[in-house]
Amino acid sequence: MTKQQKITLSASRDIPFNKLVLSQSNVRRIKAGVSIEELAEDIARRTLLASITVRPVVDESGAETGMFEIPAGGRRYRALELLVKQKRLARTAPVPCIVRTDGLAEEDSLAENVQRAPLHPLDQFRAFQAMREKGRSEEEIAAAFFVSPNVVKQRLKLAAVAPSLLDAYAEEEMTLDQLMAFTVSPDHERQEQVWEALKRHYSRQPYEIRRMLTEGAVRASDRRAQFVGLDAYQEAGGLILRDLFQSDDGGWLQDESLRVCRRPIASFHATISSTSRCA
């Protein structure tokens, strides 16, 4: 049996920024994803999280010139370059690099981009949730990832859906639009009941999910809810279901039998004829 040869990894070293240049072998030509400005701000906040792949630049005789070209990591280089121009990073600052000499530069660039696995949306939702649980505010998380606080609220709401439904989403049994619809209600048991019912009998359209989860609740825009008053309803412990992913006209009042201002909310489903104020 032939003995399998051990793998030798490419050397890693710090190279001054002013010894780096972009390579024409970088296969990435079309702009996509996070902007250079946002990436620069991220590096300024967290420093460089991934090394840059480089190759020694040689002269006509094959001797190394002391310069290194970048076939993979051009966006990171441009972000560092922006920080240098802004005088936030020294021109001679050491940059962590992986030095490659074997194979083709184009191969390095293509492999780095093709082999990169995109983050599943659910992993992002859970990461935001973990940061929130460790004390980061929604505003702090938003600032750290260059998104609005509302986007963070949406991601946290998605991460709070019943674990079994998150598993279904991870296994591609449920779409993101369907998962969004389930965030209308925080009741995990009800979410699971609706999902099972949908699988057996009904359409799985997001609007149907929202309809079933808010069945029996009263819209905040309904005149009965307006008569009681949303502030008084919430002060008495009433729950308002909200949809963070589409217009919901103020949401839905769920606790129809709640007593507010010393009298019942007239069983929300009964027509309120009185217009007198609470005593």
Protein Blocks (a to p, Z undefined) as FASTA:
>chain_A
ZZdddddddddddddfklgccdfkbmblbdghjdfklmmmmmmmnopfbdcdddddddfk
opaehiacdfbhplmmmmmmmmmmnopacfklccdddddfehjfklmmmmmmmmpccddf
klmmmmmmmmmmnopafklmmmmnopafklmmmmmmmmmpcfklmmmmmnopacfklmmm
mmmpmclklmmmmmmmmmmmmccbfklmmmmmmgoiacfkbmklmmnopmlmmmnopacd
ddfkbceehpaafblmbceehiaehhmlaccfbfcdcZZ
